[in-house]
Amino acid sequence: MFERLYRWTLSLAESPRATWALAAVSFAESSFFPIPPDIILAPMVVARPGKAFFYAGVCTVASVLGGALGYAIGALLYDTVGQWLINLYGYAEKLAALRIFYDQWGWLFILVKGLTPIPFKLVTIVSGLLGYNFPLFMLLCVITRGARFFLVAGVLNWFGEPLRALLEKYFAVFLLLILVTVVIGFYLAAHMF
């Protein structure tokens, strides 16, 4: 079963629609979708290592644009969608402490959380909710998301062939690791403060 899934993922990664799918998942993950784009980025880079940094750029641009949507959800739609998402991740009672923290350390919070498995949508929505400086927010998003995706693409490009062999052999483990990372990220987000 996992071998068929792996082959399907590689064929998707090599299809003409792959770049659009990568952009869509990267955009959505920064504002509302729980699955990280790495699940598509990794097979795409392994399938076409020469386009690794192009794919990282697509992820970065789409993720930053998705971050702007997340910011808008926090800033403009907090009473409806934003509040629902904040409650979903367990931040409702912690908002006062978060405001104080964000006033002093918001820039570091954005930079660090953009690199971790903590869902980035929380960062974007909270930044909008707390009215964080939007141009600075966008700059920090470019830095942190770019660093994350270019690092992943670079490692996969550099070690492409050995990683391809490992992915073929241990694709189920790779998917499990991604799933565990997402679950841990949500857990940490809910219990962070």
N, C-alpha and C positions, 0 to 999 in steps of 0.2 A: 504494500500500500504506500509506504513512504517513498519507495523508489519511483513509483508512478507520480506521486506528488512532486518529487524532486525534478523529474523529467518535465512535468507540466510547468513548474516554476521556471526552469531554464528556457523552455520554449516561449513562455510569456516574456522572459527577460530579453529574448532575441526577436520578439515581434515588433512591428512598427508602432504599436500602441503602448509599448513598455514605458517610454519616457513620459507619456501623458498619465499613465497609471501611477508612476513614481511621483510625479508632480501632484496629482490629486491626493494621494495618501500623505505626502509630506505637508500639504496645505491643511488637510483635515486634521492631522495629528496635532497640529499647533493650536487648534481651536475647539475641536469636539470629539475627534476619533481616538479610540484607545490604543490602536496598534501602531508601533513605530515604523517609519519607512525603511528601516534597516532590513526588514523582512523581504523587501523587493530590491533594495539597493545592493545587498550582498550578492544575490544570484546574477544581477545585471552586470556588476563589476567582474565577477568571476567569468561570466559568459563573454564579455567584451572588455578586457582589461585596458585596451587603448582608449576607451571612453570613460574611464573611472572618474577623472576629474570633471568631465562634462556632467556626469550623473550627480556628482557631489554638488556641483553648481546648481543643477536643477533642484535638488533637495533643499539647498540653502535658500534659494529665491522663493520657492513655493512655501517653505516653512516660515520664512519671515513674513510673507504675505498672509499666511494663515495666522501668524502671530498678531498681525494687525486686526484681523477679524476677531480673534480672542480678546484683544484689548477693547474692541468696540462692544463685544458682548458684556464685558465687565463695566465699561463706562456708560453704555447706552441702554443695555437690556438687563441690568442687575436685578430689577424688580421681578423679572420673569425668568428668562433662560439663565442668566448669570447666577441668580440666587439658587436656582435649582441645582446647577453644577457645583456651586460652593457647598451646598448642603450634601450633595451626593458624595463629595470627597471629604466631608467632616470638618470643614473650616468655619462654619457659621458661628460657633461659640468662641472661636479664637480670633475673630476679626480685629478686636481692639488691640490685642498684643501684636498682631500682624502689622497694623498701621504704624505702631511705634517702631517695630523692627524695620519696616520698609523705608521709613523716613531716613534712617541712618544707613542701612545696609542694602537697600533695594538694588543698587547696581551689582553688588556681589551676588545677591540672590539670583538675579537674572543670569549672570555669567555662569555660575556654578550649576544651577538647575538645568540650563540648556545643554549641559554635557552629560547629565545623569539620566538614569531610568525613571526619575520622578516625572510624571506626565507634564510636558511643557505647556499644555493648555491651562494648567493651574497658574503657572507663572504669567501667562498672557492675560487671563481673565482677572487675576488679582491686580496686575499692573494697571489695567483699565479701571477697575473698581476703585483703587486707591488714587487714581489720577496721576500716576507716575508720569514724568516728563516724556511725552510721546516721541520726539526726535531722539532723545537719549535712549529710550526703550528700543526703538528700531535699530539704532547703531549697535547696542548691546546684543540684540537678537542676531544681527548679521555676524558679529564676532563669534558668539557662542555656538550658533547653529552651523556656521561655516566651519569652525574648528572641529566640531563633532563629525560632520559629514565628510570633510576632506581628510580627516584622520582615518575614518573607517575606509574610505575609498583608497587612500594611500596604502594602508596596511594590506587591504585585499589586492591591490594592484601589485605591490611589491612581492607578496607571497602567493600570488594567484594560482599557479599550478599546484603547489602542495595543498593549498586550501581547497582547490577544486576536488582533488582526490579525497581529502577529508570530508568535504561536504557530501560527495557521492557515497562515501562509506557511512557517515554519521549524520545524515540529514535529519533523522528523527531527533537526535540529541540536540542539534542546532535549533530546531523548532521548539523543543522543550526548554532550552536555555532562554530563548526569546520570550516564551510564555512566562517562565519563572521570573525573568527580569521585569516584565510588565506587571506581574502580580506584586512583586516586591516594591516596585515603583509606586503603585497605588497604595500599598500598605504604608510605605514611608510617608507618602503625601498625606494620608489620613492621620498619622500619628507623629507628625514632625514637630508641632509646637506644643 
